[in-house]
């Protein structure tokens, strides 16, 4: 595939948590460098009781989440993989280190994240890597370009799940797979989830930027049927990610406030943790296949 020119995005997303992470990285903050210098997503603990709350433990758990999602996508050496919303490129780096003859492509809307990814990842022998600035809901790639598409803990930032799923379907070859992780509310909690993340009056607490966590598990099933995907996996792994909240709360409580939001967000994290523990806000790993005769 010929290289694709990056898209000039004039309206970068407002993501206070990335402002915080990048500011801490610029100050050579060891904790942030260890836990979020590579992956910017939740951790996954096979046994949550083993979580220690240390930076190194969290880094291992974040790496484990990438492993779980890559396994759900059935990624193997020789695949052509698109990571949409690739952040700092941690999942691409994970694949680059473990597989050969890979064509790895990262896409992100924000140039700061892509710049760090370029600094962190050097393609291993036999692998190719491209990083592009662009919109996951308007993928700048040809039809049937990839064997696998990933969206690791980012789809809630996209303007439309339906448009992204449609675009992922288009760029996948027949028989290819999409795997993603997302925050999925219960039907009971759906109105509260929408209000908490979209209401302008709560903007002070929107540390993770404007998010859409308004798609239930049943909503996902309807979306993938409409797009044409076949379901591969649907795992509620909320219990496996719960230690993330404790770690984030500790990290932020020791950090200087950024634009006055660090204090409020620790309270917001506690609300999210409680909602997750009660089954109101769940964390899912999901995988879908484009039918072998899909077009």
Buried (B, 14 or more C-beta within 10 A) or exposed (E): EEEBEBBEBEEEEEBBBBBBBBBBBEEEBEBBBBBBBBBBBBBBBEEBEEBEEBBEBBBBBBBBBBBBBBEBBBBEEEBBBBBBBBBBBBBBBBBBEEBEBBBBBBBBBBEBBBBBBBEBBEBBEEBBBBBBBBBBBEBBBEEBBBBBBBBBBBBBBBEEBBBBBBBBBBBBBEEBBBBBBBBBBBEEBBEBBBEBBBEEEEEEBBBBBBBBBBBBBEBBBEBBEEBBBBEBBBBBBBBBBBBBBBBBBBBBEEBEEBEEBBEBBBEBBEBBBEBBEEBBBBBBBBBBBBEEEBE
